[in-house]
Every structure is written in C-alpha cells, then in structure tokens.
C-alpha cells in the first residue's frame, strides 16, 4: 500500500509498550507458566515454552524469575492455573480485533474486555466474527541485512514468503514450519530477528485517519494495560503522514 508503512506502526507501538515493563513481565510470566503447564517444563521439547523464554530474556527478565515460572507451570511449585480465552470484535473505526487472554477469572476478563470495547465505540462479538479475516502464520522480522541473501536463505529454509518494506524484512512461514525455518535461518547466519512469533496476519487492512488512529491507539493502550490480555491482533493500518502527526 503506497504511503503506508506497518513498520512505522509497529515501532510506534513498541515505544509505548517499552514504557510498561512491569506489565510486560506479568504477561511473560503467565505465558511461560501456561506453556510449561500445557507442554511440559523442558524447553528443548516445548516450542511454545522455548519462544516464551526467549522473549523473556530479550525483555531482560531475571533467570530466577523465568525458572520459577517454569516450575509453577510444570507443577514443581504452587501456582495459578490460567485459561486461554480469545475475544473478537470491532474496535474504533471498524477495525477487526482479536484479543488473546490468559485468565484465572473468566467472568472478570469478559467484563473488562467488553467494557474497553464499549468505552471506545467498538463492539465485542461472538467467537468467529472476525477470526476468518486473519491467517495464523509464523513471522520473523529482520531490520537489517542484504535482501537478496535473506530471500534466498528464507526460501531454502522453507519459508512461504518474504516481504521487504523500508529496509525491514518480514519472513512468513506456516505455523508448523515456524521453528524449523527459524533454526535454518539461524544456521545460515540470520540469527538475530527483531521479532519472531506466531502471529495472526490480516488478509486485508482498515485504514484510519488521524482521529480514528488516535482513538484506536487509546483503545489498544487500555487493552494492553489489562493484566489478563496477552496479545492484541488487528487489521489496523495508519498512513505514514498520520503517524508523523501522532508523533
């Protein structure tokens, strides 16, 4: 899309999230605990746990904190049993939104998420109302490197596609091949992605003007500030000139 850069959107959000380090630690601990509970405490045999631990290390979480979260999940220490719940709906400006949560009190989380949607003029819908607009994919983002070399390595590694934009490279994989592609790229010398995760990729985007973007980012901030909310996926797109005005 000419005039639109999702990387500007991502960096804008990352700056806001970096200011919420305590909240991020809470969410990472929940993810580690849940991953260990579902797939066991051996990171080598549990891709979800391995990814959660890598994210925690990148966030400078102390090793002792990580180890305790793993032990709680695997049952070696007492801990809370979190349930995975996804909410769907439309946020400000008609943007399709998926909200992934880990909660120990579903009634509380339903009420909180519904309130946030309502507060900003959105509507929380039933399961499946917007999920069909997204594809689950593995996503690795590299912010440097040679495009041709990375493209060749990504395809040889088994990636589905690579998108280059503004000097940033997005490698897309199937969910099943994500770990293999990531490892193969690392062996090829591309071992330092700025982001690597399973993501819900929108099939189409909804473009917001300045007023709509400002409202949507406030909506997003409130969602991300909730301890139960782990990830928010949307098909929001904001033109570069609007991002510049938002600062």
N, C-alpha and C positions, 0 to 999 in steps of 0.2 A: 504494500500500500504506500504510494508515494506520499511523502510528507509525514509519515507516521513511523515512529521507532519504538518498538516494545521494549528495547533495551533502556531507553530513557525512562520508561515507566518502571521497569524493574529496579533500576538504580535509585530512583526516587523513593520507591517503597523500601529498599534495603536501608537507605539512610534513616527512614522513620523507624524501622524495626531495630536498628542498632541502638537506638535510644531506650529500648525496652529490654535490656539484657536480662534483668531478673525474670521477666515474663518468659523470655525465650528459654531460660534454664528450666523453668517449671514445665514447659511444653516438651522439651527434650527428655527430661526425666520420665515423664509419662510415656513417651514413645519408646524409650529404652525398656521400661518396665513391661509395657504391653507386648513388645516384640519378644522379649525373653519369656514371657508367660505363654505366648502362642507357639513360638518355635524353639524354645529352649535357650539356655544361657551360653551355649557355645557359638560365638560369633562366626567362627570359620564355617559352621554348618547352618547358619541362620542369616541369609542375606539381608533381611529387614533389620535385624539387630546390628549387623555389621554397618549398614548405612547409617543407623541412628547413632552408633558410637563415633563414626567418622564425623558426622555433623556436630556432635557434642565436643569433640576435640577441636574442630575448626572454630567452635564458639568459645574455646578456652575453658571448658568445664574441667574442674579438677578430676584426676584419675580416681580418687577415692569416692567422689560423688557418682561417677559412672559405674564403678564396681558395686556400690550399694544398690543402685537402681537395677542392675542386672540381677543381683542376689534377691531383691524383692520380687522381681518378675519370675524368677525360676523357683521361688519358694524357700530359699535359704534364709530369708529374713521376712518378717511380717510386713505386709503392705496392702495397699488399696487395690481392689480389682476394678479396673477401668473397662468400660464398654465402648466399642466403636459405634458411633452413630453419625450418619450423613444427613444433612438438611439441604433442601433445594428451594430455589425461588428466584424472584426477580428483584434486584436492588434498584437504587436510583437510576433514572434514565433508561429503564427497561433492560439493564444488564443482567444476563443469566449468571447465577451464582450457585456454587456448590460449597457447603461448609462442612468440613470434616472435624469431628469432635471425639475426644476421649473423656468419658464422664463416669462418675460414681453415683450420679443422681440425675437420671434422665428427665424427670419432671422439671427440675431446676433448669437444666440446659435447654429444654424445649421452650420454656417460658422466656429465658434470657434471649435466645436467638430470635424468637418470634417478636419480642419487644424491639430488638435492634432493627429488624426488617421494617416493622411498622413505623418506628420513630423517623426513619428516613424515606418514607413514602414507598417502600417496597412491599412485596407480598411473598410470604413463605408458602410454598405449595406442597403438594403431595410427592411421595417418592417417585422419581422418574419423570417429573415435569420438565426438567431441563437437562438431565443427565445424558439424554440422547444427542445433545448438541456437542458433547465432548468425547474425545478418544483418549483412553489411558495409554500413555507411552512412556518409555524411558527417555530422559532428557539430560544431556550433558552440555554445558555451556563453557566455551573457552573464549577468553578475552584477548588472547594473543596467539601468535603462531602464523605459519605460512598456510594460506588457504588451500593451495593445491596439494601440499603434503598431508594436511589434515583430512582433506576429502578422500584422498587415496587410502589413507590409513583407516578411515572410518568405514569405507565400503569394504575393505579387506577384512575388517573386524566384524562385519556382519550388520552394520547399521542400515536402517531403512532409507535415511536421507540426511543431508546436511544443509542448513540454511545459513547464508552469510549476510550480515547486515551491519553496517557501520563499524567494521573491524571486529565484530563479535560473531562467533560461530556456534550454531546450535546443532548438535548431533542428536538425531531422533532414532530410537530403537523400538522394537516391540517390547512389551513388559517382560516376556520370557527370556529375551536375549540381552536385557539390560546389563546384568552382571558380567556376562561373557564379553560384551562389547567394551565395557568399561575396563576390564582387565586386559583385553587385547590392545586397546589404545595405550594403556599404561606401559605395556611391554614395548610398544612402538615409540615410546618417548613422550606421549601426551598423557602425563600422569598428574596434571595439576589443573583440573577443571575448576572454574569459579563456582560452579553449581553442578550437582549430579543427583538426580532424584527421579522417582516415578511421578509423573505429573498428568493432570487432566488437561489436554490440549484442546482448545475450542476449534470447532470446524469453521466457524465464522465469527466475526467480531462486531461489537456495537460501539460506534464512535460517539464520544461525549464532547460537548462544548465546555467552555470554562466553568460555567455554573454547574453543569452536570458532573464534571470531573471533581470539582471541589466538594460537592455533596457526596459523591461516591467514595472519595478518599476518607471523609469523616466517618462514613458508614463502615468502611474497611478497618479504620483505626479502632472503632468501637468493637467490632468483631474480634480483631486480633488482640485486643486488650482483655478479652474474656479468657480466663484460665482454661476453660474446657475446650476452646477452639484451637485445633492443631494446624489446619491449613484452610485457606480460602482460595478457591479457583473461580475465575470469571472469564467472560469474553469481552471484558472492557478494553477499549483502545482509546488513547488520547493523542491527538495530533501534537507534533513537536512544539508548535508555536503556543499551544495551550500549556504544555509542560513548562515552557520557559516563563510564562506568566505566573504559574503557580510556584515557581522557584524551586 
